[in-house]
Amino acid sequence: MNLFWKNLMGGIPSAAKIEKNEADTLRALKRYDEVVQSVELEEYKKLFHLVRSSDFQENKKILQNRKYKDTEEYRVTKKFHKLQNSAAIQLYFKVLESQELNQFETFKASADYEQLGDRKKVKASTLLTQMKAYEKSKAYKTYARFHNSFIIKDFKVLKEKINTPEFKKSNEFWANPHRWHTTPEFEHQERFYTLSKNPDIVFYENEKPNRFEKIRNIKLTFDDEFDWNTLDNSHWNFGFHYKSTELIGDHSFVNERQANHSGKNVSVENGILKIETKHEKVTARAWHPKKGFIEKEFQYTSDVIQTADKFRQQYGVFKAKVRCNGKLHHACWLGADAKLPQINIFHYDGKQIRIGNSFQHVVDGIKIKGLNPHIFHIFTLVWTEKELVWLINDLEVYRTKSHIPKEPMYLAFNSFIPEKQHGTIGNFEVDWVRVYTNIK
């Protein structure tokens, strides 16, 4: 696969852009989950359903648009004031409290009241003349008209009603043209509007939670940002791993030009792991397929490190951000107790990048051209029960369903020079390694 044109035309995002997007997504996910658990969002959701409900909106419409003249409070108040301002009723109550009425009522209850029908006696008596005149007066006629009448009873009922605290409060409310602003519903509405402008709730409303599904479906199981100084303080051991503890892992192969250097060529600087291949003569242990271990003089030194004793995993997502230089081999791979299977997440042979799955002395994979190995790229292996998928900077480059390993495998990094390769010095650098397990 040649990625030159795709890379040139921007079809492959940079590692920095991917990391930024991942970091942004993780921050967004954290913020989203915090907002989901917040009391503000809980309140907002309750108010949302309340304020947007048809009952709420209908009640708001009534409170805003109903005229005071259309209310029972207005009708009662107007009727009361009409009666209260009536000259006849005012006169009635004035008479009711008068001394003249009291005198007449006393006279009326006496035996002399019957004499008012005798003109001669009335004419002869000052008292009878006075009482007769009062009985025919407007004041007394008004009293006689209204006393114990329905109108007065209604007036008293109205007066009692409008003076109750409940009526006064209700009347004051409906008489206020801005009554809506005095209601608890208005406060609910304003609180809802305030919350709807809350940055966290705006973020929540605009967020698409399905974009977090990929992150939620995986769990970080291994993470090395290379903040250590020595291998003893890390997840890694130098040398190859073998199932038998009696077998020596710290060696090179007789058909290679470099000696693996017991971790001496491994360093960490500014959070970046570096395996350095140096041009130096050393005599070291080498494995010969017929003779076993022999001592051999090498022209170069390098190293191999792996996590066999400290971390292994079957299935999941394996990611490494790497770069390299020099005309030699650099590899990031997964290994098991036996020589095979072996999955190459990244393998640079000095000219091009290779990826693939090795089994039964066969490699199921492809070569990648058009990618600058001197620049950091993120190489990803997605390993499931059914297939292996390789990605470079989130671009899928290969997929296979053949001979999927069925055992936990460990991580390994190494640099080496085959005997037939001229070889040079070089560096293999790893910014970080992350492994995830699928939880769904």
Buried (B, 14 or more C-beta within 10 A) or exposed (E): BEBEEBBEEEEBBBBEEBBEEBEEBEEBBEBBEEBEEBEBBEBBEEBBEBBEEEEBEEBBEEBEEEEBEEBEBBEBBEBBEEBBEBEEBEBBBEBBEBEBBEBBEEBEEEEBBEBBEEEEBBEEBEEBBBBBEBBEBEBBBBBEEBEEEEBBEEBEEBEEBBEEEEBEEBBEBBEEEEBBEEBEBBEBBEBBEEBBEBEBBEEBEEBEEEEBEEBEEBBEEBEBEBEBEEBEEBBBBBBBBBEEEEEEBBBBBBEBBBBBBBBBBBBBEEEBBBBBBBEBEBEBBBBEEEEEEEEBEBBBBBBBBBBBEEBBBEBBBBBBBBBBBBBBBBBBBBBBBEEBBBBBBBBBBBEBBBBBBBBEEEBBBBBBEBBEBEEBBBBBBBBEEEEBBBBBBBBEBBEBEEBBBEEBBBBBBBBBBBEEBEBBBBBBBBBBBBBBBBEE
